[in-house]
């Protein structure tokens, strides 16, 4: 495997981790939020599949992946105030994991922005792309 492909796989792993990073007890407190990680994972998979099948151009695929990570950041920021305190005190695991997830999403957005869109493909890009 070449360096670009390993870098792309690392980027995809970071995106998935950023989306699924929640404390174990969070979904017992807010079961409606259990929809978020699978929905964002589906959007990530659709963007990757679209880029690599040719349905989306590499630029459109990058924009889609950045959009998903941006949604993750906004949703995490919106969830912090209502879940910051519990009946027993501060919800430190939720706060820490939310901030780590926001940082990972932000890092992947910056990382994707600095790369050429063709390097985000898992397949070899054609000359016209």
PyMOL commands that place a pseudoatom at each C-alpha (Angstrom):
pseudoatom trace, name=CA, resn=UNK, resi=1, chain=A, elem=C, hetatm=0, pos=[0.000, 0.000, 0.000]
pseudoatom trace, name=CA, resn=UNK, resi=2, chain=A, elem=C, hetatm=0, pos=[1.259, 3.434, -0.807]
pseudoatom trace, name=CA, resn=UNK, resi=3, chain=A, elem=C, hetatm=0, pos=[1.426, 6.365, 1.577]
pseudoatom trace, name=CA, resn=UNK, resi=4, chain=A, elem=C, hetatm=0, pos=[-1.657, 8.137, 0.162]
pseudoatom trace, name=CA, resn=UNK, resi=5, chain=A, elem=C, hetatm=0, pos=[-3.843, 5.071, 0.571]
pseudoatom trace, name=CA, resn=UNK, resi=6, chain=A, elem=C, hetatm=0, pos=[-2.711, 4.490, 4.170]
pseudoatom trace, name=CA, resn=UNK, resi=7, chain=A, elem=C, hetatm=0, pos=[-3.297, 8.160, 4.903]
pseudoatom trace, name=CA, resn=UNK, resi=8, chain=A, elem=C, hetatm=0, pos=[-6.805, 7.934, 3.437]
pseudoatom trace, name=CA, resn=UNK, resi=9, chain=A, elem=C, hetatm=0, pos=[-7.630, 4.850, 5.492]
pseudoatom trace, name=CA, resn=UNK, resi=10, chain=A, elem=C, hetatm=0, pos=[-6.388, 6.639, 8.623]
pseudoatom trace, name=CA, resn=UNK, resi=11, chain=A, elem=C, hetatm=0, pos=[-8.570, 9.615, 7.752]
pseudoatom trace, name=CA, resn=UNK, resi=12, chain=A, elem=C, hetatm=0, pos=[-11.621, 7.370, 7.351]
pseudoatom trace, name=CA, resn=UNK, resi=13, chain=A, elem=C, hetatm=0, pos=[-10.933, 5.649, 10.666]
pseudoatom trace, name=CA, resn=UNK, resi=14, chain=A, elem=C, hetatm=0, pos=[-10.717, 9.039, 12.407]
pseudoatom trace, name=CA, resn=UNK, resi=15, chain=A, elem=C, hetatm=0, pos=[-14.031, 10.066, 10.860]
pseudoatom trace, name=CA, resn=UNK, resi=16, chain=A, elem=C, hetatm=0, pos=[-15.748, 6.922, 12.084]
pseudoatom trace, name=CA, resn=UNK, resi=17, chain=A, elem=C, hetatm=0, pos=[-14.287, 7.264, 15.581]
pseudoatom trace, name=CA, resn=UNK, resi=18, chain=A, elem=C, hetatm=0, pos=[-15.397, 10.908, 15.763]
pseudoatom trace, name=CA, resn=UNK, resi=19, chain=A, elem=C, hetatm=0, pos=[-18.959, 9.918, 14.899]
pseudoatom trace, name=CA, resn=UNK, resi=20, chain=A, elem=C, hetatm=0, pos=[-19.345, 6.920, 17.242]
pseudoatom trace, name=CA, resn=UNK, resi=21, chain=A, elem=C, hetatm=0, pos=[-17.544, 8.289, 20.300]
pseudoatom trace, name=CA, resn=UNK, resi=22, chain=A, elem=C, hetatm=0, pos=[-20.166, 8.423, 23.072]
pseudoatom trace, name=CA, resn=UNK, resi=23, chain=A, elem=C, hetatm=0, pos=[-20.083, 7.280, 26.705]
pseudoatom trace, name=CA, resn=UNK, resi=24, chain=A, elem=C, hetatm=0, pos=[-21.781, 3.935, 27.253]
pseudoatom trace, name=CA, resn=UNK, resi=25, chain=A, elem=C, hetatm=0, pos=[-24.549, 5.274, 29.483]
pseudoatom trace, name=CA, resn=UNK, resi=26, chain=A, elem=C, hetatm=0, pos=[-25.460, 8.216, 27.236]
pseudoatom trace, name=CA, resn=UNK, resi=27, chain=A, elem=C, hetatm=0, pos=[-27.989, 6.284, 25.164]
pseudoatom trace, name=CA, resn=UNK, resi=28, chain=A, elem=C, hetatm=0, pos=[-29.803, 5.132, 28.323]
pseudoatom trace, name=CA, resn=UNK, resi=29, chain=A, elem=C, hetatm=0, pos=[-30.277, 8.782, 29.284]
pseudoatom trace, name=CA, resn=UNK, resi=30, chain=A, elem=C, hetatm=0, pos=[-31.159, 9.956, 25.759]
pseudoatom trace, name=CA, resn=UNK, resi=31, chain=A, elem=C, hetatm=0, pos=[-32.350, 6.950, 23.716]
pseudoatom trace, name=CA, resn=UNK, resi=32, chain=A, elem=C, hetatm=0, pos=[-33.496, 9.192, 20.851]
pseudoatom trace, name=CA, resn=UNK, resi=33, chain=A, elem=C, hetatm=0, pos=[-29.837, 10.099, 20.225]
pseudoatom trace, name=CA, resn=UNK, resi=34, chain=A, elem=C, hetatm=0, pos=[-29.063, 6.500, 19.253]
pseudoatom trace, name=CA, resn=UNK, resi=35, chain=A, elem=C, hetatm=0, pos=[-30.096, 7.438, 15.718]
pseudoatom trace, name=CA, resn=UNK, resi=36, chain=A, elem=C, hetatm=0, pos=[-27.185, 9.858, 15.265]
pseudoatom trace, name=CA, resn=UNK, resi=37, chain=A, elem=C, hetatm=0, pos=[-24.128, 7.571, 14.959]
pseudoatom trace, name=CA, resn=UNK, resi=38, chain=A, elem=C, hetatm=0, pos=[-25.714, 5.132, 12.471]
pseudoatom trace, name=CA, resn=UNK, resi=39, chain=A, elem=C, hetatm=0, pos=[-27.144, 7.987, 10.391]
pseudoatom trace, name=CA, resn=UNK, resi=40, chain=A, elem=C, hetatm=0, pos=[-23.798, 9.775, 10.168]
pseudoatom trace, name=CA, resn=UNK, resi=41, chain=A, elem=C, hetatm=0, pos=[-22.009, 6.495, 9.392]
pseudoatom trace, name=CA, resn=UNK, resi=42, chain=A, elem=C, hetatm=0, pos=[-24.459, 5.866, 6.555]
pseudoatom trace, name=CA, resn=UNK, resi=43, chain=A, elem=C, hetatm=0, pos=[-23.769, 9.364, 5.178]
pseudoatom trace, name=CA, resn=UNK, resi=44, chain=A, elem=C, hetatm=0, pos=[-20.009, 8.742, 5.369]
pseudoatom trace, name=CA, resn=UNK, resi=45, chain=A, elem=C, hetatm=0, pos=[-20.383, 5.403, 3.580]
pseudoatom trace, name=CA, resn=UNK, resi=46, chain=A, elem=C, hetatm=0, pos=[-22.594, 6.948, 0.890]
pseudoatom trace, name=CA, resn=UNK, resi=47, chain=A, elem=C, hetatm=0, pos=[-20.072, 9.726, 0.263]
pseudoatom trace, name=CA, resn=UNK, resi=48, chain=A, elem=C, hetatm=0, pos=[-17.179, 7.248, 0.028]
pseudoatom trace, name=CA, resn=UNK, resi=49, chain=A, elem=C, hetatm=0, pos=[-19.149, 4.906, -2.213]
pseudoatom trace, name=CA, resn=UNK, resi=50, chain=A, elem=C, hetatm=0, pos=[-20.235, 7.815, -4.402]
pseudoatom trace, name=CA, resn=UNK, resi=51, chain=A, elem=C, hetatm=0, pos=[-16.669, 9.089, -4.786]
pseudoatom trace, name=CA, resn=UNK, resi=52, chain=A, elem=C, hetatm=0, pos=[-15.233, 5.696, -5.597]
pseudoatom trace, name=CA, resn=UNK, resi=53, chain=A, elem=C, hetatm=0, pos=[-18.001, 4.646, -7.978]
pseudoatom trace, name=CA, resn=UNK, resi=54, chain=A, elem=C, hetatm=0, pos=[-17.844, 7.869, -9.968]
pseudoatom trace, name=CA, resn=UNK, resi=55, chain=A, elem=C, hetatm=0, pos=[-21.314, 9.089, -8.974]
pseudoatom trace, name=CA, resn=UNK, resi=56, chain=A, elem=C, hetatm=0, pos=[-19.686, 11.957, -7.063]
pseudoatom trace, name=CA, resn=UNK, resi=57, chain=A, elem=C, hetatm=0, pos=[-16.621, 13.820, -8.193]
pseudoatom trace, name=CA, resn=UNK, resi=58, chain=A, elem=C, hetatm=0, pos=[-13.746, 13.796, -5.692]
pseudoatom trace, name=CA, resn=UNK, resi=59, chain=A, elem=C, hetatm=0, pos=[-14.509, 17.430, -4.855]
pseudoatom trace, name=CA, resn=UNK, resi=60, chain=A, elem=C, hetatm=0, pos=[-18.201, 16.686, -4.215]
pseudoatom trace, name=CA, resn=UNK, resi=61, chain=A, elem=C, hetatm=0, pos=[-17.208, 13.676, -2.122]
pseudoatom trace, name=CA, resn=UNK, resi=62, chain=A, elem=C, hetatm=0, pos=[-14.857, 15.787, -0.030]
pseudoatom trace, name=CA, resn=UNK, resi=63, chain=A, elem=C, hetatm=0, pos=[-17.574, 18.388, 0.489]
pseudoatom trace, name=CA, resn=UNK, resi=64, chain=A, elem=C, hetatm=0, pos=[-19.965, 15.610, 1.570]
pseudoatom trace, name=CA, resn=UNK, resi=65, chain=A, elem=C, hetatm=0, pos=[-17.465, 14.206, 4.071]
pseudoatom trace, name=CA, resn=UNK, resi=66, chain=A, elem=C, hetatm=0, pos=[-16.751, 17.682, 5.457]
pseudoatom trace, name=CA, resn=UNK, resi=67, chain=A, elem=C, hetatm=0, pos=[-20.503, 18.261, 5.745]
pseudoatom trace, name=CA, resn=UNK, resi=68, chain=A, elem=C, hetatm=0, pos=[-20.945, 15.083, 7.806]
pseudoatom trace, name=CA, resn=UNK, resi=69, chain=A, elem=C, hetatm=0, pos=[-18.117, 16.046, 10.148]
pseudoatom trace, name=CA, resn=UNK, resi=70, chain=A, elem=C, hetatm=0, pos=[-19.516, 19.566, 10.422]
pseudoatom trace, name=CA, resn=UNK, resi=71, chain=A, elem=C, hetatm=0, pos=[-22.889, 18.104, 11.372]
pseudoatom trace, name=CA, resn=UNK, resi=72, chain=A, elem=C, hetatm=0, pos=[-21.151, 16.039, 14.033]
pseudoatom trace, name=CA, resn=UNK, resi=73, chain=A, elem=C, hetatm=0, pos=[-19.500, 19.149, 15.472]
pseudoatom trace, name=CA, resn=UNK, resi=74, chain=A, elem=C, hetatm=0, pos=[-22.745, 21.142, 15.530]
pseudoatom trace, name=CA, resn=UNK, resi=75, chain=A, elem=C, hetatm=0, pos=[-24.770, 18.292, 17.047]
pseudoatom trace, name=CA, resn=UNK, resi=76, chain=A, elem=C, hetatm=0, pos=[-22.162, 17.695, 19.747]
pseudoatom trace, name=CA, resn=UNK, resi=77, chain=A, elem=C, hetatm=0, pos=[-22.075, 21.388, 20.617]
pseudoatom trace, name=CA, resn=UNK, resi=78, chain=A, elem=C, hetatm=0, pos=[-25.860, 21.448, 20.851]
pseudoatom trace, name=CA, resn=UNK, resi=79, chain=A, elem=C, hetatm=0, pos=[-25.935, 18.355, 23.087]
pseudoatom trace, name=CA, resn=UNK, resi=80, chain=A, elem=C, hetatm=0, pos=[-23.360, 19.560, 25.613]
pseudoatom trace, name=CA, resn=UNK, resi=81, chain=A, elem=C, hetatm=0, pos=[-25.488, 22.101, 27.585]
pseudoatom trace, name=CA, resn=UNK, resi=82, chain=A, elem=C, hetatm=0, pos=[-28.511, 19.877, 28.280]
pseudoatom trace, name=CA, resn=UNK, resi=83, chain=A, elem=C, hetatm=0, pos=[-26.389, 16.834, 29.207]
pseudoatom trace, name=CA, resn=UNK, resi=84, chain=A, elem=C, hetatm=0, pos=[-23.584, 18.578, 31.077]
pseudoatom trace, name=CA, resn=UNK, resi=85, chain=A, elem=C, hetatm=0, pos=[-25.104, 18.060, 34.507]
pseudoatom trace, name=CA, resn=UNK, resi=86, chain=A, elem=C, hetatm=0, pos=[-26.897, 15.008, 35.813]
pseudoatom trace, name=CA, resn=UNK, resi=87, chain=A, elem=C, hetatm=0, pos=[-28.722, 14.461, 39.080]
pseudoatom trace, name=CA, resn=UNK, resi=88, chain=A, elem=C, hetatm=0, pos=[-25.458, 13.248, 40.626]
pseudoatom trace, name=CA, resn=UNK, resi=89, chain=A, elem=C, hetatm=0, pos=[-23.243, 16.099, 39.395]
pseudoatom trace, name=CA, resn=UNK, resi=90, chain=A, elem=C, hetatm=0, pos=[-21.168, 16.927, 36.352]
pseudoatom trace, name=CA, resn=UNK, resi=91, chain=A, elem=C, hetatm=0, pos=[-21.254, 14.502, 33.437]
pseudoatom trace, name=CA, resn=UNK, resi=92, chain=A, elem=C, hetatm=0, pos=[-17.478, 14.425, 32.872]
pseudoatom trace, name=CA, resn=UNK, resi=93, chain=A, elem=C, hetatm=0, pos=[-17.342, 11.366, 30.560]
pseudoatom trace, name=CA, resn=UNK, resi=94, chain=A, elem=C, hetatm=0, pos=[-19.865, 12.933, 28.210]
pseudoatom trace, name=CA, resn=UNK, resi=95, chain=A, elem=C, hetatm=0, pos=[-18.103, 16.294, 28.213]
pseudoatom trace, name=CA, resn=UNK, resi=96, chain=A, elem=C, hetatm=0, pos=[-14.647, 14.822, 27.614]
pseudoatom trace, name=CA, resn=UNK, resi=97, chain=A, elem=C, hetatm=0, pos=[-15.787, 12.441, 24.862]
pseudoatom trace, name=CA, resn=UNK, resi=98, chain=A, elem=C, hetatm=0, pos=[-17.792, 15.204, 23.197]
pseudoatom trace, name=CA, resn=UNK, resi=99, chain=A, elem=C, hetatm=0, pos=[-14.774, 17.519, 23.158]
pseudoatom trace, name=CA, resn=UNK, resi=100, chain=A, elem=C, hetatm=0, pos=[-12.548, 14.715, 21.829]
pseudoatom trace, name=CA, resn=UNK, resi=101, chain=A, elem=C, hetatm=0, pos=[-15.112, 13.953, 19.125]
pseudoatom trace, name=CA, resn=UNK, resi=102, chain=A, elem=C, hetatm=0, pos=[-15.324, 17.634, 18.160]
pseudoatom trace, name=CA, resn=UNK, resi=103, chain=A, elem=C, hetatm=0, pos=[-11.520, 17.821, 17.999]
pseudoatom trace, name=CA, resn=UNK, resi=104, chain=A, elem=C, hetatm=0, pos=[-11.331, 14.686, 15.812]
pseudoatom trace, name=CA, resn=UNK, resi=105, chain=A, elem=C, hetatm=0, pos=[-14.028, 15.994, 13.476]
pseudoatom trace, name=CA, resn=UNK, resi=106, chain=A, elem=C, hetatm=0, pos=[-12.283, 19.349, 13.226]
pseudoatom trace, name=CA, resn=UNK, resi=107, chain=A, elem=C, hetatm=0, pos=[-8.937, 17.647, 12.554]
pseudoatom trace, name=CA, resn=UNK, resi=108, chain=A, elem=C, hetatm=0, pos=[-10.427, 15.536, 9.750]
pseudoatom trace, name=CA, resn=UNK, resi=109, chain=A, elem=C, hetatm=0, pos=[-12.046, 18.621, 8.205]
pseudoatom trace, name=CA, resn=UNK, resi=110, chain=A, elem=C, hetatm=0, pos=[-8.706, 20.440, 8.204]
pseudoatom trace, name=CA, resn=UNK, resi=111, chain=A, elem=C, hetatm=0, pos=[-6.869, 17.338, 6.979]
pseudoatom trace, name=CA, resn=UNK, resi=112, chain=A, elem=C, hetatm=0, pos=[-9.279, 16.836, 4.073]
pseudoatom trace, name=CA, resn=UNK, resi=113, chain=A, elem=C, hetatm=0, pos=[-9.084, 20.532, 3.191]
pseudoatom trace, name=CA, resn=UNK, resi=114, chain=A, elem=C, hetatm=0, pos=[-5.309, 20.359, 2.816]
pseudoatom trace, name=CA, resn=UNK, resi=115, chain=A, elem=C, hetatm=0, pos=[-5.316, 17.298, 0.578]
pseudoatom trace, name=CA, resn=UNK, resi=116, chain=A, elem=C, hetatm=0, pos=[-6.018, 17.177, -3.125]
pseudoatom trace, name=CA, resn=UNK, resi=117, chain=A, elem=C, hetatm=0, pos=[-9.530, 15.734, -3.640]
pseudoatom trace, name=CA, resn=UNK, resi=118, chain=A, elem=C, hetatm=0, pos=[-8.181, 12.851, -5.767]
pseudoatom trace, name=CA, resn=UNK, resi=119, chain=A, elem=C, hetatm=0, pos=[-6.096, 11.609, -2.842]
pseudoatom trace, name=CA, resn=UNK, resi=120, chain=A, elem=C, hetatm=0, pos=[-9.340, 10.918, -0.944]
pseudoatom trace, name=CA, resn=UNK, resi=121, chain=A, elem=C, hetatm=0, pos=[-10.259, 8.123, -3.333]
pseudoatom trace, name=CA, resn=UNK, resi=122, chain=A, elem=C, hetatm=0, pos=[-9.744, 4.499, -2.376]
pseudoatom trace, name=CA, resn=UNK, resi=123, chain=A, elem=C, hetatm=0, pos=[-9.469, 3.610, -6.062]
pseudoatom trace, name=CA, resn=UNK, resi=124, chain=A, elem=C, hetatm=0, pos=[-7.079, 4.998, -8.632]
pseudoatom trace, name=CA, resn=UNK, resi=125, chain=A, elem=C, hetatm=0, pos=[-8.358, 8.249, -10.115]
pseudoatom trace, name=CA, resn=UNK, resi=126, chain=A, elem=C, hetatm=0, pos=[-8.800, 8.467, -13.859]
pseudoatom trace, name=CA, resn=UNK, resi=127, chain=A, elem=C, hetatm=0, pos=[-6.920, 11.204, -15.684]
pseudoatom trace, name=CA, resn=UNK, resi=128, chain=A, elem=C, hetatm=0, pos=[-10.110, 13.231, -16.237]
pseudoatom trace, name=CA, resn=UNK, resi=129, chain=A, elem=C, hetatm=0, pos=[-11.045, 13.404, -12.528]
for i in range(1, 129): cmd.bond("trace and resi %d" % i, "trace and resi %d" % (i + 1))
show_as sticks, trace
zoom trace
